Amino acid sequence: MGPVLELTDITVVRDGTKLLDGVSWRVEEGDRWVILGPNGAGKTTLLQVAAARIHPTSGVATILGETLGRVDVFELRPRIGMTSAAVAERIPRGERVLDVVVSASYAVLGRWREKYDDVDYERAERLLAWLGVAEHRDRTFGTLSEGERKRVQIARALMSDPELLLLDEPAAGLDLGAREALVHTLDEIARAEDAPATVLVTHHVEEIPPSFTHALLLRGGSVVAAGPMAQTLNSRSLSETFGMPLALVRSAGRWTARAKP
Ligand SMILES: Nc1ncnc2c1ncn2[C@@H]1O[C@H](COP(=O)(O)OP(=O)(O)OP(=O)(O)O)[C@@H](O)[C@H]1O
């Protein structure tokens, strides 16, 4: 089996601006990547290419063995689980939580017309339980707290048993307790025996689950460093990525960073 994702020298241009500039990146089965970079670095754009949501302007993007431009993306997308603010915005606020999750089996938002089997509902309930939000199954999505919504979205992303899981800032907007609980859950998901290759986008090294294996650092649409965590993520590479002197510390598997005086 080839790589889960392979990008070769991809560029994304919008309105004459290069949002991504010559990015090459390879994700193998079993890899768990974090993408770090400042605001506007191109992280979401990169994830959208990986999710087959946008095509690169130049370069080659191969996702799950299929090359963008030569594949029906509507067949490819259900094989990819994704959470992002943009996806969350499209979830109807009046939708029942259980339906938000179950409707992912057909890669549709808003439960209408499709028929689901008992086995789909059982899987959705198991996922909600795993994510710790089973008791909210009959609430409407709009009544949940931000942290609960993030968990429901992750359950939804896992519903179709994806081969690639993409998480765009899943901890954004969470309080400290909710963030820590989510990092723990993401760690559990990543450690699961049949876990899909996973990519997590964040601004904060504190949000990297201990079991994550690789890091890609992005600045101004270009890769500063990419590879196994131990060789890639350090004070020097992080300082270059964020354009300021930073001290990075790892303790008990978790990372913290602060500006150097
Ligand atoms: N259609 C567009 N035209 C011009 N510039 C765009 C367009 N879409 C996005 N951009 C710019 O591309 C850059 C990269 O955006 P992107 O959302 O990928 O960054 P990001 O690293 O995810 O940022 P953040 O951390 O703030 O979410 C930003 O500077 C953004 O303003």
The ligand as a Gaussian input file, in Angstrom:
#p B3LYP/6-31G(d) Opt

LIG

0 1
 N       -9.277000      33.838000      -1.867000
 C       -8.193000      34.349000      -1.310000
 N       -7.523000      35.372000      -1.875000
 C       -6.413000      35.883000      -1.337000
 N       -5.890000      35.454000      -0.170000
 C       -6.504000      34.437000       0.449000
 C       -7.674000      33.828000      -0.077000
 N       -8.039000      32.841000       0.776000
 C       -7.136000      32.843000       1.777000
 N       -6.218000      33.795000       1.593000
 C       -5.042000      34.101000       2.449000
 O       -4.203000      32.968000       2.428000
 C       -3.466000      32.892000       3.636000
 C       -3.525000      31.484000       4.172000
 O       -4.808000      31.217000       4.685000
 P       -5.119000      29.942000       5.567000
 O       -6.533000      30.044000       6.030000
 O       -4.729000      28.718000       4.818000
 O       -4.107000      30.146000       6.779000
 P       -4.040000      29.462000       8.188000
 O       -2.611000      29.086000       8.407000
 O       -5.039000      28.366000       8.293000
 O       -4.421000      30.659000       9.131000
 P       -5.183000      30.729000      10.553000
 O       -4.225000      30.161000      11.529000
 O       -5.380000      32.207000      10.749000
 O       -6.468000      29.976000      10.429000
 C       -4.064000      33.958000       4.552000
 O       -3.187000      35.058000       4.562000
 C       -5.384000      34.313000       3.891000
 O       -5.737000      35.655000       4.118000

